[in-house]
Amino acid sequence: MEKKKAILVASFGSSYENARKEQIEPIEKLIENTFTDYKVVRAFTSNMIIRKLKKEGIHIDTPDEALKKLIEEFEHIIVQPTHIIPGFEYDKIRTIVSRMNHNKNVHISLSQPLLYHKNDYRAVIEALKTYIPKVEPNEAVVLLGHGTEHYANTSYYYMQYLLENEDLPVFMGTIEDGIEPVIKRLKKGKYSKAVLMPFLVVAGDHAHNDMAGDEEDSWKNILIANGIEVRAITKGLGGNEAIRKIYLNHLKEAVNNQ
């Protein structure tokens, strides 16, 4: 008899409805359409977003809650995170999976976030080439990542190193590290214009406020104050087909290793 199988897609989440529809749902739909013999369910790892959505009458499970329900019905479960790096959120999921994997009748596998293997970075750069707009000679693309105090923050530095090796006018910055290193690179390269884009799965609060907001301390306004002309694109990576395929490839590997 065929074993009952499920995939839990665990995202950080977003309180922006458009971001959920345009950048989280397409990842989930791709997985659903590829693995038709699996039940695909959603969970968010951000308790703050879950609480915010609950006030709007929308209930989203945490990975813990979703897995508790799934192990009652399914024998094989794979958790696919849509996080970018293996940082604190990924550690949180790994701890939950490890704790719940003691039921001898159920096997739970954990897949990988976007940037995990060395070749993931190359794949992301190729995806970005299909995604970033055409720029003028004096214009650069600035990617806004979240950043973290976790050692996985080095993922952003390695991405910057590879972008430089590709001679792409693309600079990686993070909210955690601040905008100053990005300004230094722009000035060193004599760039007078910048395209701001989120290096985030969803274009939520960070993209609309920290990056492109009207507040004085937004990245957009700080760059303008430094004499750099800015255009902002608020579209998360989940809206990029090539990025979605990287998550799918991680999941395919997890399925093959079950």
N, C-alpha and C positions, 0 to 999 in steps of 0.2 A: 504494500500500500504506500502511495506517495506521501511523503512527509508534508505537513502544513508549514508554509513558509511566509515570512513577513519581512519588510524592509521599513525601518524607522528612519526618516529623514529629519535630522536634528539641526536646526538653524539657530543662530543667535536670536533672530526675530526682528520685527519692526512694527511700530505702531502706525506707520503710514500704509494705508490700504493699497495705494498704487504700487508701492514698493513690494508689498507681499504678492500682489497680482502679477507684476511685471518682472520680478527678479527672484522670488522664492518659488512661486507656483510653476514657472517653466522648468525648473530643475526637477521638481516633484513629478510633473507631467512626463518629462523625458524618461525618468526612472520607471514610472507606471507603464508607459507605452513600450518600454524595452523588456521589462521583467513582468510579463502578463500573468505568470503563475504565482506571483507574490502579492500579498496585500501590502499596499504602501500607505503609511500613516505619517503624520507630522508631529513634531515636538519643537519647542523653543527652549533655549537654555537661559535666556534672560528673564529672571523673575520679575524685574521691574516692568518689562514689556508685557509679560503675562498679566500682571496686576492691572496695568493700564488698559489692556484690551478687555479684561473682565468687567471693568466699569462701563465699557461700551456694549456689554452683553455678549462678548466673544470669548469662548473658552478654548484655550490651547494648553495641552498637557506639557509638563516638564518631561525630559527623557526618563526620569525615574518613574513618574506616573504612567507614561505610555508603555514602558517595558513591563511594569507590574500587570497591566491589562493584557499585553501580548503573550506573556508566558503562560497565561491561563488557557490560551487557545492554540498557540503555534509552537512547533518543535524546533524550527530553524529561524533565527532572527539575525538580520544584519543591520547594524546602525551605520548610516552614512551621514557624517557631519558635513555641513556646507560652510564651515569656518575656513578661514584662509590659511592660518598657521596652526601648528600643534602647540598652542599656548594653554592658558588656564582653563578656557572653556572646553578644550579637547581633553585636558587632564580630568576635568569634572565628569565628562562622559565615560572616559576610560575607567574611572573609579567605580561608577555605577554599574558598568558592564561587568567588571571584575567581581563586584559584590553579588550580582545576580546570576553569575554563571555557575553556581553550585548545584543547581537543579539538574540531576542526571538525565532527565527527560527532555531538557531544553538546551540548545547550544546557541549562544549569542556571539556573533563576530563583530568586531569594530573595524570599519573601513577608515580611510585617511582623509584629512582635509585637503584643500587645494594644493598647498605647497608642503610636500612631505619628502618625496624622493628627489634626487638631484635633477632628473630629467623633467620633473614637474615645472621647474623654473623655466626651462627652455620652452616647454609647451605653453606656459603662460605668456612668455614674451611673444611667441608666434601668434597667440590669440590677441594680444594687445595690438599687434601690427594690423589686424583686421578691424580694430575697434577705435583706435585713436584717430583723430581727424588729421587732415593734411595741414601742415604748418608752414609758415613763411620762414625764410632764412634766419630772421631775428626773433623767432618765436619758439618756445619750448612747451612741452607738456609736463605738468606737475601732477603727480598722483598722490592723493591723500589717503594714507593707510591709518589704521587705528593706533597700532603700536601697543606695547605691553612692557611690564617690568619682568616678565617671564624671559628665560634665556632664549626662547624661540623668536624674540625680537630681532635676532641676528638674521632671520629670514629676509627682512627688509633690506638689510645692508648687502646681503648676497645678491638680491634682486638688483639693487643699484649698481653693483659691480658688473653684473652681466649686461645690464642696459648700456653701461659705458663701453664695454667690450664690443657691443653691437654698433657703437657710434650712433645711437639713437638719441635725439634731443628730448629725452624723457628723464625726469628726476623724481625719485621716490622720497616722500616725506611722511611723517606720522604725527598724529596729534600728541602722542606721548613725548616725542623728541622735540616738538615745536617746529616752527617755520624757518628759524634762523639758518640752519644748514642749507635749506633750499634756496633762500635768498642769496647766500654766499655763492652757491653754484651758478645761479642765474647771472649774477653780476660778473663772476669770473668768465662765463661764456659770452658776456656782452649781449644777453637777451633782453629786449625791451618789451616783449609781449609774452604772455603765458596763457595756456589753456589749462584750467583747473578741472580735474576729474577725480572721482572717488575710486580708490583701490579698496573697495568694500563690496561685499556681495549685494547689499541693498543700499539704495540712496535714500537714507532716512534722515534722522535728526543731524547726524554729523555732516552729511553732504549738504543739506539745505541750510544749516545754521553755522557750524564750525567752519565749513569750507566756503560756501557761497552766500552766507547771510549778510544782512545789512548792518549788523553790529560792527563797531569799530575794530574789535579784535578778531573778526573773521579773516581767514586766509586771503580772501578776495580783497578786502579793504587794506590789509597790511601790505600786500603786494602793490596795490595802487598807491599807497602812501610812500612806497619805495620807488615810485616812478615807473612801475611796470603796468602796462595795459593788460587787462584781464578779460577773458571770456570763460564762463563756467558751464560745464556739462554735468547735470545731476542725473546720471544713469549708473546704476550699480552693475557690478560684474555679472550678476545672475542674469542680466539681460543679453549677455553675449553667448551665442551658440557654442563657440569654440571653448569658452570657459566651462560651460555646462558639460561638454564632452569629456573634460578632464575629470570631473567628479564621476561621470558615468564609467570611465575607464578604471578608476579606483574601485568602484563598486563591482565591476566585472571581475577584477582581480580577487576581490573578497569572495565573490560567489564561486569562482573556480577553486579557491582554497578551502571551501567549506568541507 
